[in-house]
Amino acid sequence: MKRALLATAVLALLAAPPAEAKCCALTTPPAPRGLAAGDEWLAQVELGGDPWPANPPVTVIAWSLSSRRHLSFRARATETPLVYLARVEFPEPGLWRYTVTLGGFASSMAAPARTVTISPSQRRAPQVVALVVLAAAPVFGLTLLVRSRLSLG
């Protein structure tokens, strides 16, 4: 009977989930909804647990799933310990994945990646008509000047 109780206790200990690790928790913040190409997102990265090296190189890495373009954005330390801010900009619309790393692309420590859909930019491109008018203005002005001189002379 004692043997069965001991075996049950050992199995219960082995099956129990491990205690929470207090070292170096790194998470990827969620992107805000409605990001458009060219919008700037100030991503706040918080490092949890202890110990952390002094000024770890926190970087947000992003890659486009359609164009395969890769970008990195270095996060800067804030006045709050273990809180970093990165200015992130997705330059083109489409599906993007991003993560937070310590050290950049070749980092061995990275948080789980997230996916975000970036919509086309809401900014309007300069009107081509305005450019044509501006380009034609000197020619039109010269034509008026020549006509007025011809009619005077």
C-alpha positions in Angstrom: 0.0 0.0 0.0 2.8 2.4 0.9 4.5 1.6 -2.4 1.4 2.4 -4.4 1.0 5.8 -2.5 4.6 6.6 -3.1 4.4 5.8 -6.8 1.2 7.9 -7.1 3.0 10.8 -5.4 6.0 10.6 -7.7 3.8 10.4 -10.8 1.8 13.4 -9.5 5.0 15.4 -9.1 6.3 14.4 -12.6 2.9 15.3 -14.2 2.7 18.7 -12.5 3.5 21.7 -14.7 6.9 23.3 -14.1 7.1 26.4 -11.9 7.0 29.7 -13.8 10.4 30.8 -14.8 11.3 34.3 -13.7 14.0 34.9 -16.3 13.7 37.0 -19.3 10.1 37.1 -20.5 9.9 38.6 -24.0 6.6 39.3 -25.6 5.5 40.8 -28.9 3.0 43.7 -28.5 -0.2 43.6 -30.6 -0.3 46.1 -33.4 -3.2 48.6 -33.4 -6.2 48.0 -35.7 -6.4 50.0 -38.9 -2.7 50.5 -39.7 -2.2 51.6 -43.2 1.0 51.6 -45.3 3.2 54.4 -44.2 1.6 54.9 -40.8 3.9 55.0 -37.9 3.2 52.7 -34.9 5.0 53.4 -31.6 5.4 49.8 -30.4 5.9 49.5 -26.6 8.0 46.4 -25.6 8.1 45.4 -22.0 10.7 43.0 -20.7 9.6 40.8 -17.9 11.4 38.7 -15.3 15.0 39.0 -14.1 17.9 39.2 -14.8 18.4 41.2 -18.0 21.7 42.5 -19.3 22.1 46.3 -19.1 20.6 47.9 -22.2 19.7 44.8 -24.2 19.5 45.4 -28.0 15.7 45.1 -28.3 14.6 45.1 -32.0 11.2 44.7 -33.7 11.7 42.5 -36.9 9.0 42.6 -39.6 8.6 40.7 -42.9 6.1 40.9 -45.6 4.5 37.6 -46.6 3.8 38.8 -50.1 7.0 40.7 -51.1 9.4 38.9 -48.7 10.7 42.3 -47.7 12.4 42.3 -44.2 12.7 45.3 -41.9 14.1 45.9 -38.5 13.4 48.7 -36.0 15.6 49.3 -33.0 13.7 50.0 -29.8 15.0 52.7 -27.4 14.9 52.5 -23.6 12.4 54.7 -21.9 12.6 56.2 -18.4 10.7 53.2 -17.1 13.0 50.3 -16.4 12.6 47.4 -18.9 10.2 49.3 -21.2 11.3 50.1 -24.7 9.7 52.0 -27.7 10.3 51.2 -31.3 9.0 53.4 -34.2 7.6 50.8 -36.6 6.4 51.6 -40.2 5.1 49.0 -42.6 5.8 50.6 -46.0 3.4 48.6 -48.2 0.0 47.0 -47.8 -0.5 43.3 -47.3 0.0 40.6 -44.7 3.0 41.1 -42.4 4.5 39.1 -39.6 6.6 40.7 -36.9 8.3 39.8 -33.6 10.5 41.2 -30.9 14.1 40.0 -30.6 17.2 40.7 -28.6 19.9 41.4 -31.1 18.2 41.5 -34.5 17.7 39.0 -37.3 20.3 36.4 -36.0 19.0 36.5 -32.4 18.5 33.3 -30.6 15.9 34.9 -28.3 12.7 36.0 -30.0 9.1 36.3 -28.8 6.4 34.5 -30.7 5.6 36.3 -34.0 2.3 38.0 -34.7 0.5 38.7 -38.0 -1.0 42.0 -39.0 -2.9 43.1 -42.2 -1.8 46.5 -43.4 -4.3 48.4 -45.6 -3.4 50.7 -48.5 -2.3 54.2 -47.6 -5.1 56.7 -47.1 -2.8 59.5 -48.2 -3.5 60.8 -51.7 -0.8 61.1 -54.2 -0.2 64.5 -55.8 -2.6 65.1 -58.6 -1.0 64.6 -62.0 -3.3 67.4 -63.4 -1.7 69.9 -61.1 1.8 68.9 -62.2 0.8 69.3 -65.9 -0.6 72.7 -65.2 2.5 73.8 -63.4 4.7 72.5 -66.2 2.6 74.2 -68.9 2.5 77.6 -67.1 5.8 78.9 -68.4 4.9 78.0 -72.0 1.5 79.5 -71.7 3.0 82.7 -70.2 5.6 83.0 -72.9 2.8 82.6 -75.5 0.8 85.4 -74.0 3.9 87.6 -73.9 4.7 87.0 -77.5 1.1 87.7 -78.6 1.0 90.9 -76.6 4.3 92.1 -78.2 3.1 91.2 -81.6 -0.2 93.1 -81.2 1.6 96.2 -79.9 4.2 96.3 -82.7 
